[in-house]
């Protein structure tokens, strides 16, 4: 089987972070972490990635801006032709750092807003002043012409505030809005009781579908693979087919891209299908930074690409080629990353019907 093209990679350049967010998959703290890549190792890794084309490289953490060499890393990747973006928490964003980000070639940053007001956001982020910091970061980015998107981790604590949050994102000048459906890993395990249930999940996906019709910016749900099933159901019911010509990226994007266009690399070089499934596909250092070898031959990645091996409802679902279910959520609920997505209300037909998914 030919490996899919690597289109997007999230690279946890550090786990250090001044915040202690309730949902953090990395359980990040402000302490130093052993085993993180040296500057030389970072540049070697980027050299390797550039040999695979020009994937989007998300510099994430922790807080990527906690690394003193982050601008050198970003500049080097830019020079190789990679599309460099970053996911900071916002507390280090000011006029000077924004200009440094732009000079290093960072094309976009993502900023997380998890509450519609100061009280709810600060409680979620467990840091007084987090809301003011992220709003100021958005304003500073806009003033300096640095493109930014807004992300929200969706839980029972905030899912009724989503309309207000997305409107805030628009008012701040975001170019897109990305609601992330909570995956209970890392510190997020303690938030399992706040995870919305399958019916509420479906309600949120329906809200995304309806809201995105008139939203002046792009909205892209993340860790919500069955949105692409719901999209096709809604459009089919209205007598419309989902095609690249009519629905753009939504028609071309598959739900779970873990190992199928997307990968995650931890702060110590561990390769995973995503940051939420803590199962190793290989170690960068052990392979002398040969990421292509891991991408092409990892048993975990090969299993992710073989939909015939999926179990439960996902294994027989007529929408599995456009959804695939969340492998990390399946693992968190059952210990089986090939098992069925636990937060999906759809009961699949066993016989594939192409008229449903077109």
Secondary structure by P-SEA (a helix, b strand, c coil): cccccccbbbbcccccccccccccccccccccccccccaaaaaaaaaaaaaacccbbbbcccccccccaaaaaaaaaaaaccbbbbbcccccccaaaaaaaaaacccbbbbbbccccaaaaaaaacccaaaaaaaaaaaaaaaacccbbbbbbcccccccaaaaaaaaaaaacccbbbbbcccccccccccccccccaaaaaaaaaaaaaaaccccbbbbbccccaaaaaaaaaaaaacccccccccccccccccccccccccccccccccccccccccccccccccccaaaaaacccaaaaaaacccccccccccccccccccccaaaaaacccccccccccccccccccccccccc
